[in-house]
Amino acid sequence: MQPWPVPWAEMLAGGCVAVLFCAPLAWVLTSRVLDLFAFFMAQNALLIGGYFFLGVTAWRIEPVARDILRGGSLVVAVNALGFAVLFLAMGTTYYLARSARARLPALRAGPEEYDARLTWFLRAAGLAVAFVLCLPMAHAGVIPMLADDPVAARTAIQQSDIERALYNLGTALMPFVTGGLLLLCSRHPLRLLGPDGWIVGILLLIQLLSGNRFPLAIAFFVTITLVTVERKWPRPLLAVAYIAFMFLLTGASGFTGMLRQDRGAIEGKNVVVASLEEAFVGDNLIDTRDAAWVMSQWDFEPLLGQTYLGGLVAMMPSGIFPLKKQWHLGLTGIRIVGWDPEKHFGLRITFFGESFLNFGPAGVVILGLIMGCLFGTLLRVMHLISAKKPPCLHYSLKTVILMQMCMPLANTSDAFTFWAMGAFVFLQWMCIDLPFLYKTNHGNELLRA
């Protein structure tokens, strides 16, 4: 650890930001699909860029500001190593899959038959998700974004273990239900005036009012991914859209952060400038700062997989399995820095921070290899799906969900989303794929008879 700023760390951080932003843009322009992985990499470019703002953000925690500044270079080095391995493994996996000329299995019915069943599945799921998102707010009698103190209100709606688990389930599934229904509406715009449009509007409004912004961003990315899979946009438009989406993500992060924490900060200011400034120097894109804080207070005794065990039991209520809170990554970070885990939701410590805490540099390399192989495989599948005509939303949506299921492997604080999405994909298979599978097998038996 060295004092901030460190010239080599600045160069490494700048290189990471450039690669994480430009490499995805290159494969997006080549494939003409704005996929979730591209958005995710660009988001990490913004987070690594937080190194250049440590001179401001570190001093928001003044007692340990100097420690945070010294830890920044280590965080940059860890992530640079991890992303280098990830991109190498991803490129190799994609190349091998393409060279092998792997193909997708044939559908057992027409795409329109799959999507007709999917429509009813998404409608039912949308109503269920709306209910579980509303439940904790209704029980607590408070709406965070309309309350005088949104942070305290958000804490109040998370007091019940069962309601919190159901709410987390809803936030994990909302982006995919919303994205799927919006894609159906884009095929037939009049659907927006019917049940599909109403369900989408209700889900987005409830999620916004609950004060949790990240699922809204995921819903946005999912929708754009599904749209560009079905419709090939001109490459110049893709480039503009990619840059604009990152700009909007940054601005929205800062703007909603001010609404939630300091609404008076907007008064008398240019909203766009204030939002962008708040995103980088406020408590929004601060993963690098929080990681540097944790690393500076850590005794460098590896956790040996403890937080990954926490991810395995993430869907179990704390009342049934109390160790869940002991193993939770975000709360582990809170304990390392000496704060009270009962008074904070947790810290995010960048993409490769958890693997480093658990297994050191070896963990970073292993995670990079695993994520690279998964990214390369699923990206190839997505590109093959985009070439199929007519499109099948059912298969596109399942692939997008599998893409998002990769993300909690790098941050087990979100492991509950992995299990929620896995259960959703299983139900989707049971309700849609299984009947067609049975129908095909039964038909073959009749023919043989």
C-alpha positions as CSV (number, residue, x, y, z in Angstrom):
1,M,0.0,0.0,0.0
2,Q,1.3,3.4,-1.0
3,P,0.1,7.0,-0.5
4,W,-2.4,8.4,-3.0
5,P,-2.0,9.2,-5.8
6,V,0.5,6.6,-7.0
7,P,1.7,7.2,-10.6
8,W,1.7,3.5,-11.6
9,A,-1.7,3.0,-10.0
10,E,-3.1,6.0,-11.9
11,M,-1.8,4.5,-15.1
12,L,-3.2,1.1,-14.3
13,A,-6.6,2.5,-13.3
14,G,-6.7,4.5,-16.5
15,G,-5.8,1.5,-18.6
16,C,-8.5,-0.6,-16.8
17,V,-11.1,2.1,-17.4
18,A,-10.2,2.3,-21.1
19,V,-10.2,-1.5,-21.7
20,L,-13.4,-2.1,-19.7
21,F,-15.2,0.6,-21.7
22,C,-13.7,0.0,-25.2
23,A,-13.4,-3.8,-25.4
24,P,-17.2,-4.3,-24.8
25,L,-18.0,-1.5,-27.3
26,A,-15.9,-3.4,-29.9
27,W,-17.8,-6.7,-29.5
28,V,-21.1,-4.8,-29.4
29,L,-20.4,-3.1,-32.7
30,T,-19.2,-6.4,-34.2
31,S,-22.2,-8.5,-33.1
32,R,-24.8,-5.6,-33.1
33,V,-26.1,-6.8,-29.8
34,L,-26.0,-4.6,-26.6
35,D,-25.6,-7.5,-24.1
36,L,-25.6,-7.5,-20.3
37,F,-21.9,-8.3,-20.1
38,A,-21.0,-5.2,-22.1
39,F,-23.1,-3.1,-19.7
40,F,-21.5,-4.8,-16.7
41,M,-18.0,-4.2,-17.9
42,A,-18.7,-0.5,-18.6
43,Q,-20.2,-0.2,-15.2
44,N,-17.0,-1.6,-13.7
45,A,-15.1,1.0,-15.7
46,L,-17.0,3.7,-13.8
47,L,-16.3,2.0,-10.5
48,I,-12.5,1.6,-11.1
49,G,-12.6,5.3,-12.2
50,G,-13.4,6.0,-8.6
51,Y,-9.7,5.7,-7.8
52,F,-9.2,9.2,-9.3
53,F,-11.8,10.7,-6.9
54,L,-10.4,9.1,-3.7
55,G,-8.9,12.5,-2.8
56,V,-12.5,13.6,-2.2
57,T,-14.4,10.5,-1.3
58,A,-11.9,9.2,1.3
59,W,-12.3,12.3,3.4
60,R,-16.0,11.7,3.8
61,I,-14.8,9.1,6.3
62,E,-12.2,11.5,7.9
63,P,-10.8,9.3,10.7
64,V,-9.5,6.7,8.3
65,A,-9.1,8.8,5.2
66,R,-5.3,8.4,5.0
67,D,-5.7,4.6,5.4
68,I,-8.2,4.6,2.5
69,L,-5.8,6.6,0.3
70,R,-3.0,4.1,1.0
71,G,-5.2,1.1,0.1
72,G,-6.4,2.5,-3.3
73,S,-3.4,1.2,-5.2
74,L,-3.8,-2.4,-4.0
75,V,-7.4,-2.4,-5.1
76,V,-6.5,-1.2,-8.6
77,A,-3.7,-3.8,-8.9
78,V,-6.1,-6.7,-7.7
79,N,-8.7,-5.7,-10.3
80,A,-6.3,-5.2,-13.1
81,L,-5.0,-8.7,-12.6
82,G,-8.4,-10.2,-12.4
83,F,-9.8,-8.4,-15.5
84,A,-6.7,-9.3,-17.5
85,V,-7.3,-13.0,-16.8
86,L,-11.0,-12.7,-17.4
87,F,-10.7,-11.1,-20.8
88,L,-8.0,-13.7,-21.8
89,A,-10.2,-16.6,-20.8
90,M,-13.3,-15.0,-22.3
91,G,-11.7,-14.5,-25.7
92,T,-10.2,-18.0,-25.7
93,T,-13.6,-19.6,-24.8
94,Y,-15.5,-17.6,-27.4
95,Y,-12.9,-18.5,-30.1
96,L,-13.0,-22.2,-29.3
97,A,-16.8,-22.2,-29.3
98,R,-16.9,-20.5,-32.7
99,S,-14.2,-22.7,-34.1
100,A,-16.1,-25.8,-33.0
101,R,-19.2,-24.5,-34.9
102,A,-21.4,-25.3,-32.0
103,R,-25.1,-24.8,-32.7
104,L,-28.2,-24.3,-30.6
105,P,-30.7,-27.2,-30.2
106,A,-33.8,-27.1,-32.4
107,L,-37.0,-25.8,-30.9
108,R,-39.8,-28.4,-30.3
109,A,-42.4,-25.9,-31.5
110,G,-42.7,-22.6,-33.3
111,P,-41.3,-19.5,-31.5
112,E,-44.7,-18.0,-31.4
113,E,-46.1,-21.0,-29.4
114,Y,-43.3,-20.6,-26.8
115,D,-43.8,-16.9,-26.5
116,A,-47.6,-17.3,-26.1
117,R,-47.1,-19.4,-23.1
118,L,-44.3,-17.1,-21.8
119,T,-46.7,-14.1,-22.0
120,W,-49.1,-15.7,-19.4
121,F,-46.1,-16.8,-17.3
122,L,-44.7,-13.3,-17.2
123,R,-48.1,-11.7,-16.3
124,A,-48.5,-14.1,-13.4
125,A,-44.9,-13.5,-12.3
126,G,-45.4,-9.8,-12.6
127,L,-48.4,-9.7,-10.3
128,A,-46.6,-11.9,-7.7
129,V,-43.5,-9.7,-7.8
130,A,-45.6,-6.5,-7.4
131,F,-47.2,-8.1,-4.3
132,V,-43.9,-9.0,-2.6
133,L,-42.4,-5.6,-3.4
134,C,-45.3,-3.8,-1.8
135,L,-45.6,-6.1,1.2
136,P,-42.9,-4.7,3.5
137,M,-43.9,-1.1,2.7
138,A,-47.5,-1.8,3.5
139,H,-46.6,-3.6,6.7
140,A,-44.3,-0.8,7.9
141,G,-46.7,1.9,6.7
142,V,-43.9,3.9,5.0
143,I,-42.8,4.5,1.4
144,P,-39.0,5.3,1.4
145,M,-38.9,7.7,-1.5
146,L,-41.8,9.7,-0.1
147,A,-40.6,9.8,3.5
148,D,-38.8,12.7,5.1
149,D,-35.8,10.4,5.9
150,P,-35.6,7.8,3.0
151,V,-32.6,6.0,4.5
152,A,-34.4,5.4,7.8
153,A,-37.6,4.4,6.0
154,R,-35.7,1.9,3.9
155,T,-34.3,0.4,7.1
156,A,-37.8,0.2,8.6
157,I,-39.2,-1.9,5.7
158,Q,-36.4,-4.5,6.1
159,Q,-37.0,-5.4,9.7
160,S,-38.9,-8.6,9.1
161,D,-36.7,-11.5,8.0
162,I,-39.5,-13.1,5.9
163,E,-40.7,-9.8,4.3
164,R,-37.1,-8.9,3.6
165,A,-36.5,-12.2,1.9
166,L,-39.6,-11.8,-0.2
167,Y,-38.7,-8.3,-1.1
168,N,-35.2,-9.4,-2.2
169,L,-36.8,-12.1,-4.3
170,G,-39.0,-9.5,-6.0
171,T,-36.1,-7.2,-6.7
172,A,-34.1,-10.0,-8.2
173,L,-36.9,-11.0,-10.6
174,M,-38.4,-7.6,-11.4
175,P,-35.9,-6.7,-14.2
176,F,-36.6,-9.9,-16.2
177,V,-40.4,-9.8,-15.9
178,T,-40.3,-6.1,-16.8
179,G,-37.8,-6.6,-19.7
180,G,-39.8,-9.6,-21.1
181,L,-43.1,-7.7,-21.0
182,L,-41.6,-4.6,-22.6
183,L,-40.1,-6.6,-25.4
184,L,-43.6,-8.0,-26.1
185,C,-45.0,-4.5,-26.0
186,S,-42.3,-3.4,-28.5
187,R,-43.6,-6.0,-30.9
188,H,-47.2,-4.7,-30.6
189,P,-47.1,-1.2,-29.0
190,L,-50.8,-1.3,-28.2
191,R,-50.0,-3.8,-25.5
192,L,-48.8,-0.9,-23.4
193,L,-52.4,0.1,-23.0
194,G,-53.3,-3.4,-21.8
195,P,-52.4,-5.6,-18.9
196,D,-48.7,-5.9,-20.0
197,G,-48.2,-2.2,-19.9
198,W,-50.0,-1.8,-16.6
199,I,-48.0,-4.5,-15.0
200,V,-44.7,-3.0,-16.2
201,G,-45.7,0.5,-15.0
202,I,-46.7,-0.8,-11.6
203,L,-43.5,-2.8,-11.1
204,L,-41.3,0.2,-12.1
205,L,-43.2,2.6,-9.9
206,I,-43.1,0.3,-6.8
207,Q,-39.4,-0.4,-7.3
208,L,-38.6,3.3,-7.5
209,L,-40.7,4.2,-4.5
210,S,-39.0,1.4,-2.4
211,G,-35.7,3.3,-2.7
212,N,-33.7,0.5,-4.3
213,R,-32.3,1.8,-7.6
214,F,-30.1,-1.0,-8.9
215,P,-32.9,-3.3,-10.1
216,L,-34.2,-0.4,-12.2
217,A,-30.8,-0.2,-14.0
218,I,-30.8,-4.0,-14.5
219,A,-34.3,-3.8,-16.0
220,F,-33.1,-1.1,-18.4
221,F,-30.2,-3.2,-19.5
222,V,-32.3,-6.4,-19.8
223,T,-34.8,-4.6,-22.0
224,I,-32.1,-3.1,-24.3
225,T,-30.4,-6.5,-24.6
226,L,-33.6,-8.2,-25.6
227,V,-34.5,-5.5,-28.1
228,T,-31.1,-5.6,-29.9
229,V,-31.2,-9.4,-30.0
230,E,-34.4,-9.1,-32.1
231,R,-33.7,-5.9,-34.1
232,K,-30.3,-5.0,-35.6
233,W,-29.6,-1.4,-34.9
234,P,-27.1,0.5,-37.1
235,R,-23.6,0.4,-35.6
236,P,-23.3,4.3,-35.2
237,L,-26.6,4.2,-33.3
238,L,-25.3,1.3,-31.1
239,A,-22.2,3.3,-30.3
240,V,-24.2,6.4,-29.4
241,A,-26.6,4.3,-27.3
242,Y,-23.8,2.5,-25.5
243,I,-22.2,5.8,-24.5
244,A,-25.6,7.5,-23.7
245,F,-26.7,4.6,-21.5
246,M,-23.5,4.8,-19.4
247,F,-24.0,8.6,-19.1
248,L,-27.6,8.1,-18.0
249,L,-26.6,5.4,-15.6
250,T,-24.1,7.7,-14.0
251,G,-26.4,10.7,-13.9
252,A,-29.4,8.6,-12.6
253,S,-27.2,7.2,-9.8
254,G,-26.2,10.6,-8.6
255,F,-29.7,12.1,-9.0
256,T,-31.5,9.3,-7.1
257,G,-28.7,9.4,-4.5
258,M,-29.5,13.1,-3.8
259,L,-33.2,12.4,-3.7
260,R,-32.6,9.7,-1.1
261,Q,-30.0,11.4,1.1
262,D,-30.0,15.2,0.6
263,R,-32.9,16.6,-1.5
264,G,-31.8,20.1,-0.7
265,A,-28.6,19.6,-2.7
266,I,-30.6,19.9,-6.0
267,E,-32.0,23.3,-5.3
268,G,-30.3,26.2,-7.2
269,K,-28.0,23.9,-9.2
270,N,-27.8,22.5,-12.7
271,V,-29.5,19.1,-12.2
272,V,-27.3,17.3,-14.8
273,V,-24.0,18.6,-13.4
274,A,-25.0,18.1,-9.8
275,S,-26.1,14.5,-10.6
276,L,-22.8,13.6,-12.3
277,E,-20.8,15.2,-9.6
278,E,-22.7,13.4,-6.9
279,A,-22.3,10.0,-8.7
280,F,-18.5,10.2,-8.4
281,V,-17.9,12.2,-5.2
282,G,-20.9,11.1,-3.2
283,D,-21.8,7.7,-1.9
284,N,-22.8,6.1,-5.2
285,L,-19.9,4.8,-7.4
286,I,-17.7,4.2,-4.4
287,D,-16.8,0.5,-4.6
288,T,-13.1,1.4,-5.0
289,R,-13.2,3.6,-2.0
290,D,-14.9,1.0,0.2
291,A,-12.6,-1.7,-1.1
292,A,-9.6,0.4,-0.2
293,W,-11.1,1.1,3.2
294,V,-11.6,-2.7,3.9
295,M,-8.1,-3.6,2.6
296,S,-6.5,-0.9,4.8
297,Q,-8.1,-2.3,7.9
298,W,-7.7,-6.0,7.0
299,D,-5.1,-8.2,8.8
300,F,-4.4,-10.1,5.6
301,E,-5.5,-13.4,7.1
302,P,-7.5,-15.1,4.2
303,L,-11.1,-15.8,4.9
304,L,-10.7,-19.2,3.1
305,G,-14.1,-19.2,1.4
306,Q,-16.2,-18.0,4.4
307,T,-18.1,-15.4,2.4
308,Y,-18.8,-17.9,-0.4
309,L,-20.4,-20.2,2.2
310,G,-22.5,-17.2,3.0
311,G,-23.6,-17.1,-0.6
312,L,-24.6,-20.7,-0.5
313,V,-27.1,-20.1,2.3
314,A,-28.2,-16.6,1.1
315,M,-31.8,-17.6,0.6
316,M,-32.2,-19.0,4.1
317,P,-33.8,-16.7,6.7
318,S,-31.4,-15.3,9.3
319,G,-33.7,-16.7,12.1
320,I,-33.1,-20.2,10.8
321,F,-29.4,-19.9,10.0
322,P,-27.9,-17.1,12.2
323,L,-24.4,-17.7,10.7
324,K,-25.7,-16.2,7.5
325,K,-24.9,-12.7,8.8
326,Q,-21.5,-13.8,10.0
327,W,-20.6,-15.0,6.5
328,H,-22.2,-12.3,4.4
329,L,-19.6,-10.4,2.3
330,G,-21.0,-6.9,2.8
331,L,-21.4,-7.3,6.6
332,T,-17.9,-9.0,6.8
333,G,-16.5,-5.8,5.3
334,I,-18.4,-3.7,7.8
335,R,-16.9,-5.8,10.7
336,I,-13.4,-5.5,9.2
337,V,-13.6,-1.7,9.3
338,G,-15.0,-1.7,12.8
339,W,-18.6,-0.6,12.1
340,D,-21.8,-2.0,13.5
341,P,-23.3,-4.6,11.1
342,E,-26.8,-3.8,12.5
343,K,-26.6,-0.2,11.4
344,H,-25.4,-0.5,7.8
345,F,-26.5,-2.5,4.8
346,G,-22.9,-3.5,3.9
347,L,-19.9,-2.5,1.8
348,R,-19.2,-3.4,-1.9
349,I,-15.5,-4.0,-2.5
350,T,-15.2,-4.2,-6.3
351,F,-15.4,-7.1,-8.7
352,F,-12.3,-9.1,-7.5
353,G,-12.2,-7.8,-3.9
354,E,-14.0,-10.8,-2.5
355,S,-11.8,-13.4,-4.2
356,F,-8.7,-11.6,-2.9
357,L,-10.1,-11.5,0.7
358,N,-10.7,-15.2,0.6
359,F,-7.8,-16.7,-1.3
360,G,-5.4,-13.9,-2.2
361,P,-4.0,-13.5,-5.7
362,A,-4.8,-17.2,-6.5
363,G,-8.4,-16.5,-5.8
364,V,-8.3,-13.5,-8.2
365,V,-6.9,-15.7,-11.0
366,I,-9.3,-18.5,-10.4
367,L,-12.3,-16.2,-10.4
368,G,-11.1,-14.5,-13.6
369,L,-10.8,-17.9,-15.3
370,I,-14.2,-19.1,-14.2
371,M,-16.0,-15.8,-15.1
372,G,-14.1,-15.6,-18.4
373,C,-15.2,-19.1,-19.5
374,L,-18.8,-18.3,-18.5
375,F,-18.9,-15.0,-20.2
376,G,-17.3,-16.4,-23.4
377,T,-19.8,-19.3,-23.6
378,L,-22.9,-17.3,-22.9
379,L,-21.9,-14.5,-25.2
380,R,-21.5,-16.9,-28.0
381,V,-25.0,-18.4,-27.2
382,M,-26.5,-14.9,-27.2
383,H,-24.9,-14.1,-30.6
384,L,-26.3,-17.4,-32.1
385,I,-29.7,-16.6,-30.7
386,S,-29.6,-13.2,-32.3
387,A,-29.1,-14.8,-35.7
388,K,-32.3,-16.9,-35.4
389,K,-35.4,-15.8,-37.3
390,P,-38.1,-15.5,-36.3
391,P,-37.0,-14.7,-32.8
392,C,-38.0,-16.6,-29.7
393,L,-38.2,-14.4,-26.6
394,H,-38.5,-17.4,-24.3
395,Y,-34.9,-18.6,-25.2
396,S,-33.5,-15.0,-25.3
397,L,-34.9,-14.3,-21.8
398,K,-33.5,-17.5,-20.3
399,T,-30.0,-16.7,-21.7
400,V,-30.2,-13.2,-20.4
401,I,-31.1,-14.5,-16.9
402,L,-28.2,-17.0,-17.1
403,M,-25.9,-14.0,-17.9
404,Q,-27.1,-12.1,-14.9
405,M,-26.7,-15.3,-12.7
406,C,-22.9,-15.0,-13.3
407,M,-22.7,-11.7,-11.5
408,P,-23.2,-12.8,-7.9
409,L,-20.1,-15.1,-8.3
410,A,-18.0,-11.9,-8.0
411,N,-20.1,-10.5,-5.2
412,T,-21.9,-12.9,-2.9
413,S,-23.6,-10.1,-1.2
414,D,-26.1,-10.5,-4.1
415,A,-26.1,-14.3,-3.9
416,F,-29.9,-14.2,-3.1
417,T,-30.4,-13.0,-6.6
418,F,-28.6,-16.1,-8.0
419,W,-31.0,-18.5,-6.2
420,A,-34.0,-16.4,-7.1
421,M,-33.1,-16.3,-10.8
422,G,-32.3,-20.0,-10.7
423,A,-35.7,-20.8,-9.3
424,F,-37.3,-18.5,-11.9
425,V,-35.5,-20.3,-14.8
426,F,-36.6,-23.6,-13.4
427,L,-40.3,-22.5,-13.2
428,Q,-40.0,-21.1,-16.7
429,W,-38.7,-24.5,-17.9
430,M,-41.5,-26.4,-16.1
431,C,-44.3,-24.1,-17.4
432,I,-43.1,-23.7,-21.0
433,D,-40.4,-26.2,-22.0
434,L,-41.6,-29.2,-20.2
435,P,-45.1,-29.3,-21.9
436,F,-43.5,-29.1,-25.3
437,L,-41.0,-31.8,-24.4
438,Y,-43.8,-34.1,-23.2
439,K,-45.8,-33.4,-26.3
440,T,-42.9,-34.3,-28.5
441,N,-42.0,-37.5,-26.7
442,H,-45.7,-38.6,-26.5
443,G,-46.1,-37.9,-30.2
444,N,-43.0,-40.0,-31.0
445,E,-44.3,-42.9,-28.9
446,L,-47.6,-42.8,-30.8
447,L,-45.7,-42.9,-34.1
448,R,-43.6,-45.9,-33.0
449,A,-46.8,-47.6,-31.8
